[in-house]
Amino acid sequence: MDDQTRIEIEAAAFRRLRQHLMEDRTDVQNIDMMNLAGFCRNCLSRWYQEAANERGIAMDKAEGREVFYGMPYDSWRSQFQAPASPEKQAEFEKAFRENVGSRDES
């Protein structure tokens, strides 16, 4: 497989993952994804932003989230995010530290 075809296939897989998370499974909570898999929609939007920045495209966290979520992040949260129990929040803090770093770094 040539590099261009590989890139196109990887991009198609990413778009399908995004569709799955943003349209097909809005019921899956970010906190559950982070606690189980060590990443969530916010991580994906951050990776998108970082890739843009590495290519000289100015994009901040809010812009990266809006591109990934297809709407402002606060709109997504109000429509789809449910409150998390104290237990899930504690699990999240641990998963976040292990997979992302401290809150100050994000």
VEXVEX-360977 format. One record per atom (N, C-alpha, C): residue number from 1; atom name; z, y, x. Coordinates in Angstrom, 2 decimals. Layout:
<r><resi>NUM</resi><name>CA</name><z>Z</z><y>Y</y><x>X</x></r>
...
This chain:
<r><resi>1</resi><name>N</name><z>0.00</z><y>-1.18</y><x>0.86</x></r>
<r><resi>1</resi><name>CA</name><z>0.00</z><y>0.00</y><x>0.00</x></r>
<r><resi>1</resi><name>C</name><z>0.00</z><y>1.24</y><x>0.91</x></r>
<r><resi>2</resi><name>N</name><z>-0.84</z><y>2.19</y><x>0.59</x></r>
<r><resi>2</resi><name>CA</name><z>-0.88</z><y>3.42</y><x>1.39</x></r>
<r><resi>2</resi><name>C</name><z>0.25</z><y>4.35</y><x>0.97</x></r>
<r><resi>3</resi><name>N</name><z>0.58</z><y>5.33</y><x>1.82</x></r>
<r><resi>3</resi><name>CA</name><z>1.70</z><y>6.23</y><x>1.59</x></r>
<r><resi>3</resi><name>C</name><z>1.57</z><y>7.02</y><x>0.29</x></r>
<r><resi>4</resi><name>N</name><z>0.39</z><y>7.53</y><x>-0.01</x></r>
<r><resi>4</resi><name>CA</name><z>0.21</z><y>8.33</y><x>-1.22</x></r>
<r><resi>4</resi><name>C</name><z>0.48</z><y>7.49</y><x>-2.48</x></r>
<r><resi>5</resi><name>N</name><z>-0.01</z><y>6.25</y><x>-2.49</x></r>
<r><resi>5</resi><name>CA</name><z>0.24</z><y>5.38</y><x>-3.64</x></r>
<r><resi>5</resi><name>C</name><z>1.72</z><y>5.09</y><x>-3.78</x></r>
<r><resi>6</resi><name>N</name><z>2.40</z><y>4.82</y><x>-2.64</x></r>
<r><resi>6</resi><name>CA</name><z>3.84</z><y>4.57</y><x>-2.66</x></r>
<r><resi>6</resi><name>C</name><z>4.59</z><y>5.77</y><x>-3.23</x></r>
<r><resi>7</resi><name>N</name><z>4.23</z><y>6.96</y><x>-2.77</x></r>
<r><resi>7</resi><name>CA</name><z>4.87</z><y>8.18</y><x>-3.26</x></r>
<r><resi>7</resi><name>C</name><z>4.66</z><y>8.34</y><x>-4.76</x></r>
<r><resi>8</resi><name>N</name><z>3.46</z><y>8.08</y><x>-5.24</x></r>
<r><resi>8</resi><name>CA</name><z>3.16</z><y>8.21</y><x>-6.67</x></r>
<r><resi>8</resi><name>C</name><z>3.95</z><y>7.20</y><x>-7.49</x></r>
<r><resi>9</resi><name>N</name><z>4.09</z><y>5.98</y><x>-6.97</x></r>
<r><resi>9</resi><name>CA</name><z>4.86</z><y>4.95</y><x>-7.68</x></r>
<r><resi>9</resi><name>C</name><z>6.33</z><y>5.31</y><x>-7.69</x></r>
<r><resi>10</resi><name>N</name><z>6.86</z><y>5.78</y><x>-6.55</x></r>
<r><resi>10</resi><name>CA</name><z>8.26</z><y>6.21</y><x>-6.50</x></r>
<r><resi>10</resi><name>C</name><z>8.51</z><y>7.37</y><x>-7.47</x></r>
<r><resi>11</resi><name>N</name><z>7.59</z><y>8.31</y><x>-7.52</x></r>
<r><resi>11</resi><name>CA</name><z>7.72</z><y>9.44</y><x>-8.44</x></r>
<r><resi>11</resi><name>C</name><z>7.69</z><y>8.97</y><x>-9.89</x></r>
<r><resi>12</resi><name>N</name><z>6.83</z><y>8.02</y><x>-10.21</x></r>
<r><resi>12</resi><name>CA</name><z>6.76</z><y>7.49</y><x>-11.57</x></r>
<r><resi>12</resi><name>C</name><z>8.07</z><y>6.78</y><x>-11.94</x></r>
<r><resi>13</resi><name>N</name><z>8.62</z><y>6.03</y><x>-10.99</x></r>
<r><resi>13</resi><name>CA</name><z>9.89</z><y>5.34</y><x>-11.25</x></r>
<r><resi>13</resi><name>C</name><z>11.01</z><y>6.36</y><x>-11.47</x></r>
<r><resi>14</resi><name>N</name><z>11.03</z><y>7.43</y><x>-10.68</x></r>
<r><resi>14</resi><name>CA</name><z>12.03</z><y>8.48</y><x>-10.85</x></r>
<r><resi>14</resi><name>C</name><z>11.89</z><y>9.13</y><x>-12.23</x></r>
<r><resi>15</resi><name>N</name><z>10.66</z><y>9.45</y><x>-12.63</x></r>
<r><resi>15</resi><name>CA</name><z>10.44</z><y>10.07</y><x>-13.94</x></r>
<r><resi>15</resi><name>C</name><z>10.91</z><y>9.15</y><x>-15.06</x></r>
<r><resi>16</resi><name>N</name><z>10.69</z><y>7.86</y><x>-14.90</x></r>
<r><resi>16</resi><name>CA</name><z>11.12</z><y>6.90</y><x>-15.93</x></r>
<r><resi>16</resi><name>C</name><z>12.64</z><y>6.80</y><x>-15.96</x></r>
<r><resi>17</resi><name>N</name><z>13.30</z><y>6.83</y><x>-14.80</x></r>
<r><resi>17</resi><name>CA</name><z>14.76</z><y>6.83</y><x>-14.76</x></r>
<r><resi>17</resi><name>C</name><z>15.29</z><y>8.07</y><x>-15.46</x></r>
<r><resi>18</resi><name>N</name><z>14.70</z><y>9.22</y><x>-15.16</x></r>
<r><resi>18</resi><name>CA</name><z>15.12</z><y>10.46</y><x>-15.79</x></r>
<r><resi>18</resi><name>C</name><z>14.95</z><y>10.37</y><x>-17.32</x></r>
<r><resi>19</resi><name>N</name><z>13.81</z><y>9.87</y><x>-17.77</x></r>
<r><resi>19</resi><name>CA</name><z>13.58</z><y>9.72</y><x>-19.21</x></r>
<r><resi>19</resi><name>C</name><z>14.62</z><y>8.80</y><x>-19.82</x></r>
<r><resi>20</resi><name>N</name><z>14.91</z><y>7.71</y><x>-19.16</x></r>
<r><resi>20</resi><name>CA</name><z>15.89</z><y>6.75</y><x>-19.67</x></r>
<r><resi>20</resi><name>C</name><z>17.25</z><y>7.42</y><x>-19.84</x></r>
<r><resi>21</resi><name>N</name><z>17.67</z><y>8.19</y><x>-18.83</x></r>
<r><resi>21</resi><name>CA</name><z>18.98</z><y>8.83</y><x>-18.88</x></r>
<r><resi>21</resi><name>C</name><z>19.02</z><y>10.03</y><x>-19.82</x></r>
<r><resi>22</resi><name>N</name><z>17.92</z><y>10.76</y><x>-19.92</x></r>
<r><resi>22</resi><name>CA</name><z>17.92</z><y>12.00</y><x>-20.68</x></r>
<r><resi>22</resi><name>C</name><z>17.48</z><y>11.84</y><x>-22.13</x></r>
<r><resi>23</resi><name>N</name><z>16.70</z><y>10.80</y><x>-22.42</x></r>
<r><resi>23</resi><name>CA</name><z>16.19</z><y>10.63</y><x>-23.78</x></r>
<r><resi>23</resi><name>C</name><z>16.65</z><y>9.32</y><x>-24.42</x></r>
<r><resi>24</resi><name>N</name><z>16.57</z><y>8.23</y><x>-23.68</x></r>
<r><resi>24</resi><name>CA</name><z>16.86</z><y>6.92</y><x>-24.26</x></r>
<r><resi>24</resi><name>C</name><z>18.36</z><y>6.63</y><x>-24.33</x></r>
<r><resi>25</resi><name>N</name><z>19.13</z><y>7.08</y><x>-23.36</x></r>
<r><resi>25</resi><name>CA</name><z>20.55</z><y>6.73</y><x>-23.28</x></r>
<r><resi>25</resi><name>C</name><z>21.44</z><y>7.96</y><x>-23.09</x></r>
<r><resi>26</resi><name>N</name><z>21.30</z><y>8.92</y><x>-23.99</x></r>
<r><resi>26</resi><name>CA</name><z>22.16</z><y>10.09</y><x>-23.93</x></r>
<r><resi>26</resi><name>C</name><z>23.62</z><y>9.73</y><x>-24.21</x></r>
<r><resi>27</resi><name>N</name><z>23.84</z><y>8.54</y><x>-24.77</x></r>
<r><resi>27</resi><name>CA</name><z>25.20</z><y>8.09</y><x>-25.06</x></r>
<r><resi>27</resi><name>C</name><z>25.98</z><y>7.69</y><x>-23.81</x></r>
<r><resi>28</resi><name>N</name><z>25.27</z><y>7.38</y><x>-22.74</x></r>
<r><resi>28</resi><name>CA</name><z>25.94</z><y>6.99</y><x>-21.50</x></r>
<r><resi>28</resi><name>C</name><z>26.51</z><y>8.25</y><x>-20.85</x></r>
<r><resi>29</resi><name>N</name><z>27.81</z><y>8.25</y><x>-20.64</x></r>
<r><resi>29</resi><name>CA</name><z>28.50</z><y>9.41</y><x>-20.12</x></r>
<r><resi>29</resi><name>C</name><z>28.39</z><y>9.48</y><x>-18.60</x></r>
<r><resi>30</resi><name>N</name><z>28.24</z><y>10.68</y><x>-18.07</x></r>
<r><resi>30</resi><name>CA</name><z>28.20</z><y>10.88</y><x>-16.62</x></r>
<r><resi>30</resi><name>C</name><z>29.43</z><y>10.29</y><x>-15.94</x></r>
<r><resi>31</resi><name>N</name><z>30.59</z><y>10.49</y><x>-16.53</x></r>
<r><resi>31</resi><name>CA</name><z>31.82</z><y>10.02</y><x>-15.90</x></r>
<r><resi>31</resi><name>C</name><z>31.80</z><y>8.49</y><x>-15.78</x></r>
<r><resi>32</resi><name>N</name><z>31.26</z><y>7.80</y><x>-16.77</x></r>
<r><resi>32</resi><name>CA</name><z>31.17</z><y>6.34</y><x>-16.69</x></r>
<r><resi>32</resi><name>C</name><z>30.18</z><y>5.91</y><x>-15.62</x></r>
<r><resi>33</resi><name>N</name><z>29.05</z><y>6.61</y><x>-15.53</x></r>
<r><resi>33</resi><name>CA</name><z>28.08</z><y>6.30</y><x>-14.47</x></r>
<r><resi>33</resi><name>C</name><z>28.71</z><y>6.48</y><x>-13.10</x></r>
<r><resi>34</resi><name>N</name><z>29.40</z><y>7.60</y><x>-12.91</x></r>
<r><resi>34</resi><name>CA</name><z>30.01</z><y>7.87</y><x>-11.61</x></r>
<r><resi>34</resi><name>C</name><z>31.08</z><y>6.83</y><x>-11.29</x></r>
<r><resi>35</resi><name>N</name><z>31.90</z><y>6.51</y><x>-12.27</x></r>
<r><resi>35</resi><name>CA</name><z>32.97</z><y>5.55</y><x>-12.04</x></r>
<r><resi>35</resi><name>C</name><z>32.43</z><y>4.16</y><x>-11.72</x></r>
<r><resi>36</resi><name>N</name><z>31.33</z><y>3.77</y><x>-12.33</x></r>
<r><resi>36</resi><name>CA</name><z>30.78</z><y>2.43</y><x>-12.12</x></r>
<r><resi>36</resi><name>C</name><z>29.77</z><y>2.35</y><x>-10.98</x></r>
<r><resi>37</resi><name>N</name><z>28.93</z><y>3.37</y><x>-10.86</x></r>
<r><resi>37</resi><name>CA</name><z>27.81</z><y>3.28</y><x>-9.92</x></r>
<r><resi>37</resi><name>C</name><z>27.92</z><y>4.23</y><x>-8.72</x></r>
<r><resi>38</resi><name>N</name><z>28.82</z><y>5.19</y><x>-8.81</x></r>
<r><resi>38</resi><name>CA</name><z>28.96</z><y>6.12</y><x>-7.70</x></r>
<r><resi>38</resi><name>C</name><z>27.96</z><y>7.27</y><x>-7.72</x></r>
<r><resi>39</resi><name>N</name><z>27.23</z><y>7.42</y><x>-8.82</x></r>
<r><resi>39</resi><name>CA</name><z>26.33</z><y>8.56</y><x>-8.99</x></r>
<r><resi>39</resi><name>C</name><z>26.16</z><y>8.79</y><x>-10.48</x></r>
<r><resi>40</resi><name>N</name><z>25.68</z><y>9.98</y><x>-10.82</x></r>
<r><resi>40</resi><name>CA</name><z>25.44</z><y>10.32</y><x>-12.23</x></r>
<r><resi>40</resi><name>C</name><z>24.25</z><y>11.28</y><x>-12.32</x></r>
<r><resi>41</resi><name>N</name><z>24.01</z><y>11.79</y><x>-13.50</x></r>
<r><resi>41</resi><name>CA</name><z>22.90</z><y>12.73</y><x>-13.69</x></r>
<r><resi>41</resi><name>C</name><z>23.05</z><y>13.95</y><x>-12.79</x></r>
<r><resi>42</resi><name>N</name><z>24.29</z><y>14.42</y><x>-12.62</x></r>
<r><resi>42</resi><name>CA</name><z>24.51</z><y>15.59</y><x>-11.75</x></r>
<r><resi>42</resi><name>C</name><z>24.12</z><y>15.28</y><x>-10.32</x></r>
<r><resi>43</resi><name>N</name><z>24.40</z><y>14.07</y><x>-9.86</x></r>
<r><resi>43</resi><name>CA</name><z>23.99</z><y>13.69</y><x>-8.50</x></r>
<r><resi>43</resi><name>C</name><z>22.46</z><y>13.70</y><x>-8.40</x></r>
<r><resi>44</resi><name>N</name><z>21.79</z><y>13.15</y><x>-9.39</x></r>
<r><resi>44</resi><name>CA</name><z>20.33</z><y>13.14</y><x>-9.38</x></r>
<r><resi>44</resi><name>C</name><z>19.77</z><y>14.56</y><x>-9.37</x></r>
<r><resi>45</resi><name>N</name><z>20.38</z><y>15.44</y><x>-10.15</x></r>
<r><resi>45</resi><name>CA</name><z>19.90</z><y>16.83</y><x>-10.16</x></r>
<r><resi>45</resi><name>C</name><z>20.18</z><y>17.51</y><x>-8.82</x></r>
<r><resi>46</resi><name>N</name><z>21.31</z><y>17.17</y><x>-8.19</x></r>
<r><resi>46</resi><name>CA</name><z>21.61</z><y>17.73</y><x>-6.87</x></r>
<r><resi>46</resi><name>C</name><z>20.64</z><y>17.22</y><x>-5.83</x></r>
<r><resi>47</resi><name>N</name><z>20.30</z><y>15.94</y><x>-5.87</x></r>
<r><resi>47</resi><name>CA</name><z>19.34</z><y>15.38</y><x>-4.92</x></r>
<r><resi>47</resi><name>C</name><z>17.98</z><y>16.04</y><x>-5.10</x></r>
<r><resi>48</resi><name>N</name><z>17.61</z><y>16.32</y><x>-6.34</x></r>
<r><resi>48</resi><name>CA</name><z>16.36</z><y>17.03</y><x>-6.64</x></r>
<r><resi>48</resi><name>C</name><z>16.40</z><y>18.41</y><x>-6.00</x></r>
<r><resi>49</resi><name>N</name><z>17.50</z><y>19.12</y><x>-6.23</x></r>
<r><resi>49</resi><name>CA</name><z>17.67</z><y>20.47</y><x>-5.66</x></r>
<r><resi>49</resi><name>C</name><z>17.61</z><y>20.42</y><x>-4.14</x></r>
<r><resi>50</resi><name>N</name><z>18.32</z><y>19.47</y><x>-3.54</x></r>
<r><resi>50</resi><name>CA</name><z>18.33</z><y>19.37</y><x>-2.08</x></r>
<r><resi>50</resi><name>C</name><z>16.92</z><y>19.08</y><x>-1.54</x></r>
<r><resi>51</resi><name>N</name><z>16.16</z><y>18.22</y><x>-2.21</x></r>
<r><resi>51</resi><name>CA</name><z>14.80</z><y>17.92</y><x>-1.77</x></r>
<r><resi>51</resi><name>C</name><z>13.93</z><y>19.17</y><x>-1.86</x></r>
<r><resi>52</resi><name>N</name><z>14.11</z><y>19.97</y><x>-2.93</x></r>
<r><resi>52</resi><name>CA</name><z>13.36</z><y>21.22</y><x>-3.05</x></r>
<r><resi>52</resi><name>C</name><z>13.74</z><y>22.17</y><x>-1.92</x></r>
<r><resi>53</resi><name>N</name><z>15.03</z><y>22.31</y><x>-1.67</x></r>
<r><resi>53</resi><name>CA</name><z>15.51</z><y>23.21</y><x>-0.61</x></r>
<r><resi>53</resi><name>C</name><z>14.97</z><y>22.78</y><x>0.75</x></r>
<r><resi>54</resi><name>N</name><z>14.94</z><y>21.48</y><x>1.02</x></r>
<r><resi>54</resi><name>CA</name><z>14.42</z><y>20.98</y><x>2.30</x></r>
<r><resi>54</resi><name>C</name><z>12.95</z><y>21.33</y><x>2.49</x></r>
<r><resi>55</resi><name>N</name><z>12.25</z><y>21.55</y><x>1.39</x></r>
<r><resi>55</resi><name>CA</name><z>10.83</z><y>21.91</y><x>1.45</x></r>
<r><resi>55</resi><name>C</name><z>10.60</z><y>23.41</y><x>1.34</x></r>
<r><resi>56</resi><name>N</name><z>11.69</z><y>24.17</y><x>1.47</x></r>
<r><resi>56</resi><name>CA</name><z>11.59</z><y>25.62</y><x>1.45</x></r>
<r><resi>56</resi><name>C</name><z>11.51</z><y>26.22</y><x>0.07</x></r>
<r><resi>57</resi><name>N</name><z>11.80</z><y>25.44</y><x>-0.96</x></r>
<r><resi>57</resi><name>CA</name><z>11.79</z><y>25.94</y><x>-2.34</x></r>
<r><resi>57</resi><name>C</name><z>13.21</z><y>26.35</y><x>-2.69</x></r>
<r><resi>58</resi><name>N</name><z>13.40</z><y>27.62</y><x>-2.99</x></r>
<r><resi>58</resi><name>CA</name><z>14.73</z><y>28.12</y><x>-3.34</x></r>
<r><resi>58</resi><name>C</name><z>15.12</z><y>27.59</y><x>-4.72</x></r>
<r><resi>59</resi><name>N</name><z>16.24</z><y>26.90</y><x>-4.77</x></r>
<r><resi>59</resi><name>CA</name><z>16.73</z><y>26.35</y><x>-6.03</x></r>
<r><resi>59</resi><name>C</name><z>18.23</z><y>26.18</y><x>-5.88</x></r>
<r><resi>60</resi><name>N</name><z>19.00</z><y>26.74</y><x>-6.82</x></r>
<r><resi>60</resi><name>CA</name><z>20.44</z><y>26.55</y><x>-6.77</x></r>
<r><resi>60</resi><name>C</name><z>20.85</z><y>25.40</y><x>-7.68</x></r>
<r><resi>61</resi><name>N</name><z>22.15</z><y>25.12</y><x>-7.71</x></r>
<r><resi>61</resi><name>CA</name><z>22.65</z><y>23.98</y><x>-8.48</x></r>
<r><resi>61</resi><name>C</name><z>22.29</z><y>24.10</y><x>-9.96</x></r>
<r><resi>62</resi><name>N</name><z>22.47</z><y>25.29</y><x>-10.54</x></r>
<r><resi>62</resi><name>CA</name><z>22.17</z><y>25.49</y><x>-11.96</x></r>
<r><resi>62</resi><name>C</name><z>20.68</z><y>25.26</y><x>-12.25</x></r>
<r><resi>63</resi><name>N</name><z>19.83</z><y>25.74</y><x>-11.36</x></r>
<r><resi>63</resi><name>CA</name><z>18.38</z><y>25.55</y><x>-11.56</x></r>
<r><resi>63</resi><name>C</name><z>18.00</z><y>24.08</y><x>-11.42</x></r>
<r><resi>64</resi><name>N</name><z>18.58</z><y>23.39</y><x>-10.45</x></r>
<r><resi>64</resi><name>CA</name><z>18.32</z><y>21.97</y><x>-10.29</x></r>
<r><resi>64</resi><name>C</name><z>18.76</z><y>21.17</y><x>-11.51</x></r>
<r><resi>65</resi><name>N</name><z>19.91</z><y>21.52</y><x>-12.04</x></r>
<r><resi>65</resi><name>CA</name><z>20.39</z><y>20.83</y><x>-13.25</x></r>
<r><resi>65</resi><name>C</name><z>19.48</z><y>21.11</y><x>-14.43</x></r>
<r><resi>66</resi><name>N</name><z>19.03</z><y>22.35</y><x>-14.58</x></r>
<r><resi>66</resi><name>CA</name><z>18.17</z><y>22.67</y><x>-15.72</x></r>
<r><resi>66</resi><name>C</name><z>16.84</z><y>21.92</y><x>-15.63</x></r>
<r><resi>67</resi><name>N</name><z>16.29</z><y>21.81</y><x>-14.42</x></r>
<r><resi>67</resi><name>CA</name><z>15.06</z><y>21.03</y><x>-14.24</x></r>
<r><resi>67</resi><name>C</name><z>15.31</z><y>19.58</y><x>-14.63</x></r>
<r><resi>68</resi><name>N</name><z>16.40</z><y>19.01</y><x>-14.13</x></r>
<r><resi>68</resi><name>CA</name><z>16.66</z><y>17.59</y><x>-14.39</x></r>
<r><resi>68</resi><name>C</name><z>17.03</z><y>17.34</y><x>-15.85</x></r>
<r><resi>69</resi><name>N</name><z>17.94</z><y>18.15</y><x>-16.39</x></r>
<r><resi>69</resi><name>CA</name><z>18.41</z><y>17.95</y><x>-17.76</x></r>
<r><resi>69</resi><name>C</name><z>17.41</z><y>18.42</y><x>-18.81</x></r>
<r><resi>70</resi><name>N</name><z>16.47</z><y>19.28</y><x>-18.42</x></r>
<r><resi>70</resi><name>CA</name><z>15.50</z><y>19.79</y><x>-19.37</x></r>
<r><resi>70</resi><name>C</name><z>16.07</z><y>20.88</y><x>-20.27</x></r>
<r><resi>71</resi><name>N</name><z>17.24</z><y>21.37</y><x>-19.90</x></r>
<r><resi>71</resi><name>CA</name><z>17.93</z><y>22.43</y><x>-20.65</x></r>
<r><resi>71</resi><name>C</name><z>19.09</z><y>22.90</y><x>-19.78</x></r>
<r><resi>72</resi><name>N</name><z>19.67</z><y>24.03</y><x>-20.10</x></r>
<r><resi>72</resi><name>CA</name><z>20.86</z><y>24.44</y><x>-19.35</x></r>
<r><resi>72</resi><name>C</name><z>21.95</z><y>23.37</y><x>-19.44</x></r>
<r><resi>73</resi><name>N</name><z>22.67</z><y>23.18</y><x>-18.35</x></r>
<r><resi>73</resi><name>CA</name><z>23.68</z><y>22.13</y><x>-18.29</x></r>
<r><resi>73</resi><name>C</name><z>24.73</z><y>22.28</y><x>-19.39</x></r>
<r><resi>74</resi><name>N</name><z>25.16</z><y>23.51</y><x>-19.67</x></r>
<r><resi>74</resi><name>CA</name><z>26.16</z><y>23.72</y><x>-20.72</x></r>
<r><resi>74</resi><name>C</name><z>25.64</z><y>23.25</y><x>-22.08</x></r>
<r><resi>75</resi><name>N</name><z>24.35</z><y>23.39</y><x>-22.34</x></r>
<r><resi>75</resi><name>CA</name><z>23.77</z><y>22.90</y><x>-23.59</x></r>
<r><resi>75</resi><name>C</name><z>23.84</z><y>21.38</y><x>-23.64</x></r>
<r><resi>76</resi><name>N</name><z>23.49</z><y>20.73</y><x>-22.52</x></r>
<r><resi>76</resi><name>CA</name><z>23.58</z><y>19.26</y><x>-22.46</x></r>
<r><resi>76</resi><name>C</name><z>25.02</z><y>18.81</y><x>-22.73</x></r>
<r><resi>77</resi><name>N</name><z>25.95</z><y>19.44</y><x>-22.06</x></r>
<r><resi>77</resi><name>CA</name><z>27.36</z><y>19.05</y><x>-22.22</x></r>
<r><resi>77</resi><name>C</name><z>27.81</z><y>19.18</y><x>-23.66</x></r>
<r><resi>78</resi><name>N</name><z>27.46</z><y>20.28</y><x>-24.31</x></r>
<r><resi>78</resi><name>CA</name><z>27.91</z><y>20.48</y><x>-25.69</x></r>
<r><resi>78</resi><name>C</name><z>27.25</z><y>19.49</y><x>-26.66</x></r>
<r><resi>79</resi><name>N</name><z>26.03</z><y>19.06</y><x>-26.36</x></r>
<r><resi>79</resi><name>CA</name><z>25.33</z><y>18.13</y><x>-27.23</x></r>
<r><resi>79</resi><name>C</name><z>25.69</z><y>16.67</y><x>-27.01</x></r>
<r><resi>80</resi><name>N</name><z>25.95</z><y>16.28</y><x>-25.76</x></r>
<r><resi>80</resi><name>CA</name><z>26.03</z><y>14.86</y><x>-25.45</x></r>
<r><resi>80</resi><name>C</name><z>27.30</z><y>14.40</y><x>-24.74</x></r>
<r><resi>81</resi><name>N</name><z>28.04</z><y>15.29</y><x>-24.14</x></r>
<r><resi>81</resi><name>CA</name><z>29.19</z><y>14.85</y><x>-23.35</x></r>
<r><resi>81</resi><name>C</name><z>30.44</z><y>14.78</y><x>-24.20</x></r>
<r><resi>82</resi><name>N</name><z>31.10</z><y>13.63</y><x>-24.15</x></r>
<r><resi>82</resi><name>CA</name><z>32.34</z><y>13.42</y><x>-24.89</x></r>
<r><resi>82</resi><name>C</name><z>33.53</z><y>13.68</y><x>-23.96</x></r>
<r><resi>83</resi><name>N</name><z>34.67</z><y>14.02</y><x>-24.53</x></r>
<r><resi>83</resi><name>CA</name><z>35.87</z><y>14.20</y><x>-23.70</x></r>
<r><resi>83</resi><name>C</name><z>36.23</z><y>12.89</y><x>-22.98</x></r>
<r><resi>84</resi><name>N</name><z>36.76</z><y>13.02</y><x>-21.79</x></r>
<r><resi>84</resi><name>CA</name><z>37.15</z><y>11.85</y><x>-21.00</x></r>
<r><resi>84</resi><name>C</name><z>38.66</z><y>11.70</y><x>-21.02</x></r>
<r><resi>85</resi><name>N</name><z>39.09</z><y>10.46</y><x>-21.08</x></r>
<r><resi>85</resi><name>CA</name><z>40.53</z><y>10.17</y><x>-21.05</x></r>
<r><resi>85</resi><name>C</name><z>41.10</z><y>10.52</y><x>-19.67</x></r>
<r><resi>86</resi><name>N</name><z>42.41</z><y>10.72</y><x>-19.60</x></r>
<r><resi>86</resi><name>CA</name><z>43.03</z><y>10.97</y><x>-18.29</x></r>
<r><resi>86</resi><name>C</name><z>42.77</z><y>9.82</y><x>-17.30</x></r>
<r><resi>87</resi><name>N</name><z>42.71</z><y>8.60</y><x>-17.79</x></r>
<r><resi>87</resi><name>CA</name><z>42.44</z><y>7.46</y><x>-16.91</x></r>
<r><resi>87</resi><name>C</name><z>41.04</z><y>7.55</y><x>-16.32</x></r>
<r><resi>88</resi><name>N</name><z>40.05</z><y>7.88</y><x>-17.16</x></r>
<r><resi>88</resi><name>CA</name><z>38.68</z><y>8.02</y><x>-16.66</x></r>
<r><resi>88</resi><name>C</name><z>38.57</z><y>9.20</y><x>-15.69</x></r>
<r><resi>89</resi><name>N</name><z>39.29</z><y>10.27</y><x>-15.96</x></r>
<r><resi>89</resi><name>CA</name><z>39.27</z><y>11.42</y><x>-15.07</x></r>
<r><resi>89</resi><name>C</name><z>39.85</z><y>11.06</y><x>-13.70</x></r>
<r><resi>90</resi><name>N</name><z>40.91</z><y>10.27</y><x>-13.68</x></r>
<r><resi>90</resi><name>CA</name><z>41.51</z><y>9.84</y><x>-12.41</x></r>
<r><resi>90</resi><name>C</name><z>40.55</z><y>8.94</y><x>-11.65</x></r>
<r><resi>91</resi><name>N</name><z>39.89</z><y>8.02</y><x>-12.37</x></r>
<r><resi>91</resi><name>CA</name><z>38.87</z><y>7.16</y><x>-11.74</x></r>
<r><resi>91</resi><name>C</name><z>37.74</z><y>8.01</y><x>-11.16</x></r>
<r><resi>92</resi><name>N</name><z>37.34</z><y>9.02</y><x>-11.92</x></r>
<r><resi>92</resi><name>CA</name><z>36.27</z><y>9.89</y><x>-11.49</x></r>
<r><resi>92</resi><name>C</name><z>36.63</z><y>10.62</y><x>-10.19</x></r>
<r><resi>93</resi><name>N</name><z>37.83</z><y>11.15</y><x>-10.12</x></r>
<r><resi>93</resi><name>CA</name><z>38.24</z><y>11.87</y><x>-8.91</x></r>
<r><resi>93</resi><name>C</name><z>38.12</z><y>10.96</y><x>-7.69</x></r>
<r><resi>94</resi><name>N</name><z>38.53</z><y>9.71</y><x>-7.83</x></r>
<r><resi>94</resi><name>CA</name><z>38.43</z><y>8.75</y><x>-6.73</x></r>
<r><resi>94</resi><name>C</name><z>36.96</z><y>8.47</y><x>-6.41</x></r>
<r><resi>95</resi><name>N</name><z>36.15</z><y>8.18</y><x>-7.42</x></r>
<r><resi>95</resi><name>CA</name><z>34.73</z><y>7.88</y><x>-7.22</x></r>
<r><resi>95</resi><name>C</name><z>34.01</z><y>9.08</y><x>-6.61</x></r>
<r><resi>96</resi><name>N</name><z>34.35</z><y>10.27</y><x>-7.06</x></r>
<r><resi>96</resi><name>CA</name><z>33.71</z><y>11.48</y><x>-6.54</x></r>
<r><resi>96</resi><name>C</name><z>34.01</z><y>11.63</y><x>-5.06</x></r>
<r><resi>97</resi><name>N</name><z>35.29</z><y>11.50</y><x>-4.68</x></r>
<r><resi>97</resi><name>CA</name><z>35.66</z><y>11.62</y><x>-3.26</x></r>
<r><resi>97</resi><name>C</name><z>34.94</z><y>10.58</y><x>-2.41</x></r>
<r><resi>98</resi><name>N</name><z>34.85</z><y>9.35</y><x>-2.91</x></r>
<r><resi>98</resi><name>CA</name><z>34.23</z><y>8.27</y><x>-2.14</x></r>
<r><resi>98</resi><name>C</name><z>32.72</z><y>8.43</y><x>-2.01</x></r>
<r><resi>99</resi><name>N</name><z>32.07</z><y>8.99</y><x>-3.02</x></r>
<r><resi>99</resi><name>CA</name><z>30.62</z><y>9.03</y><x>-3.05</x></r>
<r><resi>99</resi><name>C</name><z>30.00</z><y>10.40</y><x>-2.78</x></r>
<r><resi>100</resi><name>N</name><z>30.74</z><y>11.44</y><x>-3.03</x></r>
<r><resi>100</resi><name>CA</name><z>30.20</z><y>12.79</y><x>-2.87</x></r>
<r><resi>100</resi><name>C</name><z>30.97</z><y>13.58</y><x>-1.82</x></r>
<r><resi>101</resi><name>N</name><z>32.25</z><y>13.46</y><x>-1.82</x></r>
<r><resi>101</resi><name>CA</name><z>33.10</z><y>14.23</y><x>-0.92</x></r>
<r><resi>101</resi><name>C</name><z>34.12</z><y>14.99</y><x>-1.72</x></r>
<r><resi>102</resi><name>N</name><z>34.67</z><y>16.01</y><x>-1.15</x></r>
<r><resi>102</resi><name>CA</name><z>35.66</z><y>16.80</y><x>-1.87</x></r>
<r><resi>102</resi><name>C</name><z>34.98</z><y>17.69</y><x>-2.89</x></r>
<r><resi>103</resi><name>N</name><z>35.72</z><y>18.14</y><x>-3.87</x></r>
<r><resi>103</resi><name>CA</name><z>35.18</z><y>19.03</y><x>-4.91</x></r>
<r><resi>103</resi><name>C</name><z>34.67</z><y>20.33</y><x>-4.30</x></r>
<r><resi>104</resi><name>N</name><z>35.27</z><y>20.76</y><x>-3.20</x></r>
<r><resi>104</resi><name>CA</name><z>34.86</z><y>22.01</y><x>-2.56</x></r>
<r><resi>104</resi><name>C</name><z>33.46</z><y>21.89</y><x>-1.95</x></r>
<r><resi>105</resi><name>N</name><z>33.03</z><y>20.67</y><x>-1.63</x></r>
<r><resi>105</resi><name>CA</name><z>31.72</z><y>20.46</y><x>-1.00</x></r>
<r><resi>105</resi><name>C</name><z>30.60</z><y>20.44</y><x>-2.01</x></r>
<r><resi>106</resi><name>N</name><z>30.87</z><y>20.18</y><x>-3.26</x></r>
<r><resi>106</resi><name>CA</name><z>29.80</z><y>20.00</y><x>-4.25</x></r>
<r><resi>106</resi><name>C</name><z>29.32</z><y>21.30</y><x>-4.84</x></r>
